[in-house]
Amino acid sequence: MSVLKAPAIKGVDGASLTGITAMEYNPNLNQLLALGLDQRVTYWNLQSQEVLRQLQASYEVEVNALATSMDGELVVVGDDSGEVKVFTNVDCRLAHIENVHSAPISAIAVSPDNSLIVTADEVGQMFFWRL
């Protein structure tokens, strides 16, 4: 195994991202999604090492978890309020929002066939969402 140091991930405006709290790699699109402390998801093309776009996941609460569907169609985030948001990948449009957790979201996963989203919170509650 060899380790390569990548350049700092920059935002669309050229500024460095503030503290990365979560990352998700999508091999089908060769994209890395990075969640920053500023609550933005930055889409980064690994081949060109360029920022493709940014998504403001929240303006009010801290976003803790990030997942993407294997086909690259959806991006899912979860926050401190227990809210789960599903965005479309291409245009960053909010497609769905749910708030059933009573604690901050700590983890999100999307099934390989893109039929399920699983969310978990800090008190151990899990929910399964059919797509």
CORMO-V470970 format. One record per pair of residues at least 12 apart in sequence whose C-alpha atoms are under 7 Angstrom apart, sorted by the first residue. I is the first residue (numbers start at 1). J is the second residue. D is the distance in whole Angstrom. If there is no record, write none. Layout:
# CORMO-V470970
I&J&D, I&J&D
This chain:
# CORMO-V470970
11&42&7, 11&51&7, 12&51&6, 12&53&6, 12&54&7, 17&36&6, 18&36&6, 18&37&6, 18&38&6, 19&36&5, 19&37&5, 20&34&6, 20&35&6, 20&36&4, 20&37&6, 21&35&6, 21&36&6, 21&37&7, 22&34&6, 22&35&5, 22&65&7, 22&66&6, 23&35&6, 24&66&7, 24&67&6, 24&68&7, 26&70&6, 26&72&7, 28&70&7, 28&71&7, 29&72&7, 30&45&6, 30&46&6, 31&43&7, 31&44&6, 31&45&5, 31&46&6, 32&44&5, 32&45&7, 32&46&7, 39&56&6, 39&57&6, 39&58&6, 39&62&6, 39&63&6, 40&54&6, 40&55&5, 40&56&4, 40&57&6, 41&54&6, 41&55&5, 41&56&6, 41&57&7, 42&54&4, 42&55&6, 55&92&6, 61&79&7, 61&80&6, 61&81&7, 62&79&6, 62&80&6, 63&77&7, 63&78&6, 63&79&4, 63&80&6, 64&78&6, 64&79&5, 64&80&7, 64&105&6, 64&106&6, 65&77&5, 65&78&5, 65&79&7, 65&105&7, 65&106&6, 65&107&5, 65&108&6, 66&78&7, 66&108&6, 67&108&6, 67&109&6, 67&110&7, 68&110&7, 69&110&6, 69&114&6, 70&112&6, 70&114&7, 72&89&6, 73&88&6, 73&89&5, 74&86&7, 74&87&6, 74&88&5, 74&89&5, 75&87&5, 75&88&6, 75&89&6, 78&105&5, 79&104&6, 79&105&5, 80&103&7, 80&104&4, 80&105&6, 81&103&7, 81&104&5, 82&99&6, 82&100&7, 82&101&5, 82&102&6, 82&103&5, 82&104&5, 82&105&5, 83&98&6, 83&99&4, 83&101&7, 84&97&6, 84&98&5, 84&99&6, 85&97&5, 85&98&7, 101&121&7, 103&121&6, 103&122&6, 103&123&7, 104&121&5, 104&122&6, 105&120&6, 105&121&4, 105&122&6, 106&120&6, 106&121&5, 106&122&6, 107&119&6, 107&120&5, 107&121&7, 108&120&6, 115&130&6, 115&131&5, 116&128&7, 116&129&5, 116&130&5, 116&131&6, 117&129&5, 117&130&7
